[in-house]
Amino acid sequence: MNTILATTADPRPEELAFLGERLTAFNDSDVGTSGRKPLAVFVRDEDGAVVAGISGYTAWGWLYVQWLWVDERLRGQHMAGRMLDAAEQEAAARGCKNAWIDTFSPKAAKVYERQGYRPFGTLADFPVGRSRIFLQKKLAD
């Protein structure tokens, strides 16, 4: 088989979808079906606009919080904690026993630790001058 190695900053969506499908098929055959399911929590203002939210997914008995954002006007009002509580409750209802999240914001890490998350690893200088902090939490049975 002749092959060509190609690097791009502009991959086609169908090629990315193909990679995802192939990796999912491999993982399913290697460790079992993930049961991956999206999970989101949104906070909306009186006009219906999103002013805070969480996006992530559940898979293999874990909740992964990929994105968590709170509008500046709502910060300091425990909105992140309330959203995490809601996501964790839904994840537990789906059978998840654990959750994980990562951040390079020291402030966010403190918020997550107040919610019961504990650091389990860091990547120094990611981004430069900061450390990316990985945290996990055991969910209630």
Kinemage of the C-alpha trace (Angstrom):
@kinemage 1
@onewidth
@group {chain A} dominant
@subgroup {mainchain}
@vectorlist {calphas} color= white
{ca met a 1} P 0.000 0.000 0.000
{ca asn a 2} L 1.378 3.425 -0.945
{ca thr a 3} L 0.614 6.153 1.578
{ca ile a 4} L 0.896 9.934 1.714
{ca leu a 5} L 1.260 11.836 4.981
{ca ala a 6} L -0.665 15.127 4.872
{ca thr a 7} L -0.842 17.795 7.583
{ca thr a 8} L -3.630 20.378 7.566
{ca ala a 9} L -4.995 23.190 9.697
{ca asp a 10} L -8.317 22.890 7.873
{ca pro a 11} L -9.583 19.308 8.079
{ca arg a 12} L -12.887 18.500 6.424
{ca pro a 13} L -15.737 17.753 8.858
{ca glu a 14} L -16.434 14.400 7.185
{ca glu a 15} L -12.795 13.365 7.674
{ca leu a 16} L -12.958 14.241 11.378
{ca ala a 17} L -16.237 12.344 11.659
{ca phe a 18} L -14.580 9.340 9.965
{ca leu a 19} L -11.707 9.414 12.492
{ca gly a 20} L -14.166 9.593 15.375
{ca glu a 21} L -16.178 6.680 14.021
{ca arg a 22} L -13.081 4.530 13.485
{ca leu a 23} L -11.670 5.285 16.955
{ca thr a 24} L -15.040 4.600 18.559
{ca ala a 25} L -15.259 1.246 16.748
{ca phe a 26} L -11.746 0.337 17.899
{ca asn a 27} L -12.409 1.345 21.516
{ca asp a 28} L -15.741 -0.487 21.565
{ca ser a 29} L -14.007 -3.680 20.430
{ca asp a 30} L -11.111 -3.157 22.846
{ca val a 31} L -12.821 -2.143 26.123
{ca gly a 32} L -16.557 -2.309 25.431
{ca thr a 33} L -19.162 0.186 24.366
{ca ser a 34} L -18.733 3.559 26.062
{ca gly a 35} L -22.407 4.479 26.141
{ca arg a 36} L -21.249 8.005 25.379
{ca lys a 37} L -24.081 10.497 25.723
{ca pro a 38} L -23.902 14.315 25.644
{ca leu a 39} L -24.772 16.217 28.794
{ca ala a 40} L -25.362 19.964 29.055
{ca val a 41} L -26.668 22.335 31.708
{ca phe a 42} L -27.683 25.870 30.759
{ca val a 43} L -28.631 28.940 32.738
{ca arg a 44} L -30.722 31.432 30.784
{ca asp a 45} L -31.718 35.019 31.456
{ca glu a 46} L -35.276 36.355 31.218
{ca asp a 47} L -34.880 36.681 27.425
{ca gly a 48} L -33.745 33.085 27.030
{ca ala a 49} L -30.096 33.927 26.329
{ca val a 50} L -27.500 31.542 27.764
{ca val a 51} L -25.629 33.257 30.614
{ca ala a 52} L -23.865 30.168 31.983
{ca gly a 53} L -23.469 26.565 31.002
{ca ile a 54} L -21.752 23.225 31.120
{ca ser a 55} L -21.074 20.954 28.179
{ca gly a 56} L -19.647 17.490 28.424
{ca tyr a 57} L -20.634 13.873 28.218
{ca thr a 58} L -20.978 10.635 30.113
{ca ala a 59} L -19.103 7.515 29.030
{ca trp a 60} L -17.776 4.336 30.649
{ca gly a 61} L -19.368 5.314 33.960
{ca trp a 62} L -17.708 8.760 34.097
{ca leu a 63} L -18.914 12.322 33.684
{ca tyr a 64} L -16.483 14.519 31.778
{ca val a 65} L -17.107 18.266 32.029
{ca gln a 66} L -15.465 19.643 28.893
{ca trp a 67} L -16.631 23.257 29.107
{ca leu a 68} L -17.913 25.314 32.022
{ca trp a 69} L -18.581 29.021 31.609
{ca val a 70} L -20.329 31.631 33.739
{ca asp a 71} L -21.069 35.178 32.547
{ca glu a 72} L -19.110 37.768 34.495
{ca arg a 73} L -22.341 39.197 35.969
{ca leu a 74} L -23.159 35.862 37.634
{ca arg a 75} L -19.727 35.015 39.015
{ca gly a 76} L -19.453 34.786 42.785
{ca gln a 77} L -23.043 33.523 43.085
{ca his a 78} L -22.183 29.785 43.222
{ca met a 79} L -23.564 29.276 39.709
{ca ala a 80} L -20.712 26.916 38.736
{ca gly a 81} L -21.420 24.778 41.801
{ca arg a 82} L -25.138 24.666 41.071
{ca met a 83} L -24.501 23.643 37.476
{ca leu a 84} L -21.977 20.991 38.544
{ca asp a 85} L -24.515 19.631 41.043
{ca ala a 86} L -27.108 19.351 38.266
{ca ala a 87} L -24.655 17.664 35.872
{ca glu a 88} L -23.484 15.256 38.574
{ca gln a 89} L -27.062 14.313 39.480
{ca glu a 90} L -27.849 13.562 35.846
{ca ala a 91} L -24.608 11.602 35.468
{ca ala a 92} L -25.405 9.554 38.586
{ca ala a 93} L -28.893 8.864 37.185
{ca arg a 94} L -27.113 7.532 34.077
{ca gly a 95} L -25.075 5.183 36.257
{ca cys a 96} L -21.860 7.198 36.498
{ca lys a 97} L -19.740 6.695 39.599
{ca asn a 98} L -17.070 9.356 38.942
{ca ala a 99} L -16.506 12.735 37.299
{ca trp a 100} L -13.504 14.615 35.969
{ca ile a 101} L -12.729 18.109 34.762
{ca asp a 102} L -9.624 20.058 33.806
{ca thr a 103} L -8.662 23.734 33.863
{ca phe a 104} L -5.683 26.050 33.666
{ca ser a 105} L -7.427 28.679 35.802
{ca pro a 106} L -6.328 28.613 39.456
{ca lys a 107} L -9.641 30.315 40.385
{ca ala a 108} L -11.655 27.626 38.622
{ca ala a 109} L -9.599 24.881 40.274
{ca lys a 110} L -10.523 26.315 43.689
{ca val a 111} L -14.217 26.335 42.719
{ca tyr a 112} L -13.993 22.686 41.645
{ca glu a 113} L -12.172 21.725 44.848
{ca arg a 114} L -14.956 23.368 46.892
{ca gln a 115} L -17.335 21.074 44.987
{ca gly a 116} L -15.397 18.026 46.128
{ca tyr a 117} L -13.080 17.545 43.136
{ca arg a 118} L -9.491 16.536 43.937
{ca pro a 119} L -6.443 17.107 41.715
{ca phe a 120} L -4.907 13.975 40.217
{ca gly a 121} L -2.431 15.470 37.759
{ca thr a 122} L -1.002 18.577 36.166
{ca leu a 123} L 0.714 19.585 32.946
{ca ala a 124} L 3.214 22.370 33.579
{ca asp a 125} L 3.379 25.305 31.139
{ca phe a 126} L 0.068 24.448 29.471
{ca pro a 127} L -0.351 27.239 28.544
{ca val a 128} L 3.066 28.778 29.184
{ca gly a 129} L 3.204 30.235 32.674
{ca arg a 130} L 0.251 28.174 33.909
{ca ser a 131} L -0.419 24.549 34.682
{ca arg a 132} L -3.346 22.556 33.399
{ca ile a 133} L -4.924 20.897 36.430
{ca phe a 134} L -6.898 17.655 36.178
{ca leu a 135} L -9.439 16.977 38.932
{ca gln a 136} L -11.757 14.078 39.736
{ca lys a 137} L -14.638 13.378 42.065
{ca lys a 138} L -16.368 10.240 43.258
{ca leu a 139} L -20.110 10.645 42.745
{ca ala a 140} L -22.582 9.509 45.381
{ca asp a 141} L -23.970 6.021 44.876
